[in-house]
Amino acid sequence: QQLRALSAHLESVREEERRRIAREVHDELGQALTALRMDVSMLRVHVGGQHADLDTRLHTMKELVDSTIGIVRHITTTLRPAALDLGLTAAIEWLVQDFGKRTGIRCVLESHGSDVILDDSRATALFRMVQESLVNVVKHAQASRVTVLVREELDHVCVEVADNGVGFMPGKGAPQSFGLVGMRERALMIGGTVEIRSRPGSGTVVWICVPHSEETMSKEET
């Protein structure tokens, strides 16, 4: 329990550091690149078509700046998705859309009711577990479709990630076992659970449930 409490503290510190770095990269580097892009655009306007070679070079510079801005946005989003500040459901919706765009795998979000209310540490932990589940789909499942279901129960928030991939036999040295162990540990840190149901040829379902608050954890422990 002491080691788990220490791990939870270190994870909290790590997430806060990610948030700080993402904010600094976005504010400092992002603003500098935006200013540089404006300067290049203004220079192109003043130069006009007077110097073909210079105009071509400025156009290339503008494309490079735009590409770099895109890289910065990707880095900041990876460190700390801005959608998390809008709530867990919004963050998972962004994750599902991004997953579909990057992988080409059809990914559908099913959510019932209004936005799920969790404190930042629990929302972040649950988001990271869903993120890890989708990473495992890409690495191992060979799936063409993934469904993410978000459901709020009386004292818990539960998320199901189901794919139609090749599946595996749980407990038989599955290639994604290390990631699943990490997910279980992350869930245990906040009093949650992770269940995996799978069979070869029948896809995989990852079921994640976390309590709403510390009070819920205390009631379960007693």
C-alpha positions as CSV (number, residue, x, y, z in Angstrom):
1,Q,0.0,0.0,0.0
2,Q,2.9,2.4,0.8
3,L,4.5,1.6,-2.6
4,R,1.2,2.2,-4.3
5,A,0.7,5.5,-2.5
6,L,4.2,6.5,-3.6
7,S,3.5,5.5,-7.2
8,A,0.3,7.5,-7.1
9,H,2.2,10.6,-5.8
10,L,4.9,10.2,-8.5
11,E,2.3,9.8,-11.2
12,S,0.6,13.0,-9.9
13,V,3.9,14.9,-10.0
14,R,4.6,13.6,-13.5
15,E,1.2,14.7,-14.8
16,E,1.7,18.1,-13.3
17,E,5.1,18.4,-14.9
18,R,3.6,17.4,-18.3
19,R,0.9,20.1,-17.8
20,R,3.6,22.7,-17.0
21,I,5.8,21.8,-19.9
22,A,2.8,21.7,-22.3
23,R,1.7,25.2,-21.2
24,E,5.2,26.7,-21.6
25,V,5.8,25.1,-25.0
26,H,2.4,26.4,-26.1
27,D,2.8,29.9,-24.7
28,E,6.4,30.6,-25.4
29,L,7.4,28.5,-28.5
30,G,3.9,28.7,-30.0
31,Q,3.7,32.5,-29.7
32,A,7.2,32.9,-31.1
33,L,6.4,30.8,-34.2
34,T,3.1,32.6,-34.7
35,A,5.0,35.9,-34.7
36,L,7.6,34.5,-37.1
37,R,4.9,33.3,-39.5
38,M,3.3,36.8,-39.5
39,D,6.6,38.4,-40.2
40,V,7.3,36.0,-43.2
41,S,3.8,36.7,-44.5
42,M,4.3,40.5,-44.3
43,L,7.6,40.2,-46.0
44,R,6.1,38.3,-48.8
45,V,3.4,41.0,-49.2
46,H,6.1,43.7,-49.4
47,V,8.3,41.8,-51.8
48,G,5.4,40.8,-54.0
49,G,6.5,39.4,-57.3
50,Q,9.6,41.6,-57.6
51,H,12.1,38.8,-56.8
52,A,11.0,35.3,-57.9
53,D,13.7,33.5,-56.1
54,L,13.2,35.4,-52.8
55,D,9.4,34.9,-53.1
56,T,9.9,31.1,-53.5
57,R,12.2,31.0,-50.5
58,L,9.8,33.0,-48.4
59,H,7.0,30.6,-49.4
60,T,9.1,27.6,-48.4
61,M,9.9,29.4,-45.1
62,K,6.2,29.9,-44.4
63,E,5.5,26.2,-45.1
64,L,8.3,25.2,-42.7
65,V,6.9,27.5,-40.0
66,D,3.4,26.1,-40.5
67,S,4.8,22.6,-40.2
68,T,6.7,23.4,-37.1
69,I,3.6,25.0,-35.5
70,G,1.8,21.7,-36.2
71,I,4.6,19.7,-34.5
72,V,4.4,22.0,-31.5
73,R,0.7,21.5,-31.2
74,H,1.1,17.7,-31.5
75,I,3.8,17.8,-28.7
76,T,1.6,19.9,-26.3
77,T,-1.4,17.7,-27.0
78,T,0.6,14.6,-26.3
79,L,1.9,16.0,-23.1
80,R,-1.5,17.3,-21.9
81,P,-4.5,17.3,-24.1
82,A,-6.3,20.7,-23.8
83,A,-9.6,18.8,-24.0
84,L,-9.0,17.5,-20.5
85,D,-9.7,21.0,-19.3
86,L,-13.2,20.8,-20.8
87,G,-14.1,17.5,-19.0
88,L,-13.5,13.8,-19.3
89,T,-16.1,13.2,-21.9
90,A,-14.7,15.9,-24.2
91,A,-11.2,14.6,-23.7
92,I,-12.2,11.0,-24.6
93,E,-14.2,12.4,-27.6
94,W,-11.0,14.1,-28.8
95,L,-9.0,11.0,-28.2
96,V,-11.4,8.9,-30.3
97,Q,-11.4,11.3,-33.2
98,D,-7.6,11.6,-33.1
99,F,-7.2,7.9,-33.0
100,G,-9.4,7.4,-36.0
101,K,-7.6,10.1,-38.0
102,R,-4.1,8.7,-37.2
103,T,-4.8,5.0,-37.6
104,G,-7.6,4.8,-40.1
105,I,-9.4,2.4,-37.7
106,R,-13.1,3.3,-37.3
107,C,-13.5,4.4,-33.7
108,V,-16.9,5.2,-32.2
109,L,-17.7,6.9,-28.9
110,E,-21.0,6.1,-27.1
111,S,-21.8,8.3,-24.1
112,H,-25.0,8.5,-22.1
113,G,-26.1,11.6,-20.3
114,S,-24.2,14.8,-19.5
115,D,-20.5,15.2,-19.0
116,V,-18.9,13.0,-16.4
117,I,-17.6,15.0,-13.4
118,L,-14.3,13.8,-11.9
119,D,-11.5,15.6,-10.2
120,D,-8.5,16.3,-12.4
121,S,-6.3,13.5,-11.1
122,R,-9.0,10.8,-11.6
123,A,-10.0,12.2,-15.0
124,T,-6.4,12.2,-16.1
125,A,-5.8,8.7,-14.9
126,L,-8.9,7.4,-16.6
127,F,-8.0,9.2,-19.8
128,R,-4.5,7.7,-19.7
129,M,-5.9,4.2,-19.3
130,V,-8.3,4.6,-22.3
131,Q,-5.3,6.0,-24.2
132,E,-3.2,2.9,-23.4
133,S,-6.1,0.7,-24.4
134,L,-6.2,2.3,-27.8
135,V,-2.4,2.0,-28.1
136,N,-2.8,-1.7,-27.5
137,V,-5.4,-1.9,-30.2
138,V,-3.0,-0.4,-32.7
139,K,-0.1,-2.6,-31.6
140,H,-1.7,-6.0,-31.3
141,A,-5.4,-6.2,-32.2
142,Q,-5.4,-5.9,-36.0
143,A,-8.9,-4.5,-35.6
144,S,-11.0,-2.5,-38.1
145,R,-13.4,-1.1,-35.5
146,V,-13.3,0.1,-31.9
147,T,-16.1,1.2,-29.7
148,V,-15.6,3.3,-26.6
149,L,-18.5,3.4,-24.2
150,V,-18.5,6.0,-21.3
151,R,-21.1,5.3,-18.5
152,E,-21.6,7.0,-15.2
153,E,-23.0,4.8,-12.4
154,L,-24.0,5.6,-8.9
155,D,-20.5,5.8,-7.3
156,H,-18.3,5.0,-10.3
157,V,-17.4,6.1,-13.8
158,C,-16.9,3.2,-16.2
159,V,-15.4,3.1,-19.7
160,E,-15.4,0.1,-22.0
161,V,-13.0,-0.2,-25.0
162,A,-14.1,-3.0,-27.3
163,D,-12.4,-4.0,-30.6
164,N,-13.2,-6.6,-33.2
165,G,-9.6,-7.7,-33.5
166,V,-7.8,-11.0,-33.3
167,G,-8.1,-11.3,-29.5
168,F,-5.9,-13.3,-27.2
169,M,-6.0,-15.7,-24.3
170,P,-5.7,-13.7,-21.0
171,G,-3.0,-14.9,-18.7
172,K,-1.2,-16.8,-21.5
173,G,1.7,-14.4,-22.1
174,A,-0.2,-12.0,-24.2
175,P,2.0,-9.5,-26.0
176,Q,0.1,-6.5,-24.4
177,S,0.3,-7.9,-20.9
178,F,2.9,-5.4,-19.7
179,G,0.7,-2.5,-20.7
180,L,-2.3,-4.1,-19.1
181,V,-0.4,-4.6,-15.8
182,G,0.4,-0.9,-15.9
183,M,-3.2,0.0,-16.5
184,R,-4.3,-2.1,-13.5
185,E,-1.7,-0.5,-11.3
186,R,-2.8,3.0,-12.4
187,A,-6.4,2.0,-11.6
188,L,-5.6,0.6,-8.2
189,M,-3.8,3.9,-7.3
190,I,-7.2,5.6,-7.4
191,G,-9.3,2.7,-6.1
192,G,-10.4,1.5,-9.5
193,T,-10.5,-1.8,-11.4
194,V,-9.6,-3.0,-14.9
195,E,-11.0,-6.1,-16.4
196,I,-10.0,-7.7,-19.7
197,R,-12.3,-10.1,-21.6
198,S,-10.9,-11.7,-24.7
199,R,-10.7,-14.9,-26.8
200,P,-8.6,-15.7,-29.9
201,G,-10.6,-14.6,-32.9
202,S,-13.3,-12.8,-30.8
203,G,-11.8,-9.3,-30.2
204,T,-11.0,-7.8,-26.8
205,V,-13.0,-5.8,-24.3
206,V,-11.2,-3.6,-21.6
207,W,-13.6,-2.5,-18.8
208,I,-12.3,0.3,-16.6
209,C,-14.1,1.6,-13.5
210,V,-13.0,4.3,-11.1
211,P,-14.8,5.7,-8.0
212,H,-16.1,9.3,-8.1
213,S,-14.1,10.4,-5.1
214,E,-12.0,9.4,-2.1
215,E,-15.2,9.0,-0.1
216,T,-16.3,6.3,-2.4
217,M,-13.0,4.5,-2.0
218,S,-13.2,4.8,1.8
219,K,-16.7,3.2,1.8
220,E,-15.5,0.3,-0.3
221,E,-12.5,-0.4,1.8
222,T,-14.6,-0.5,5.0
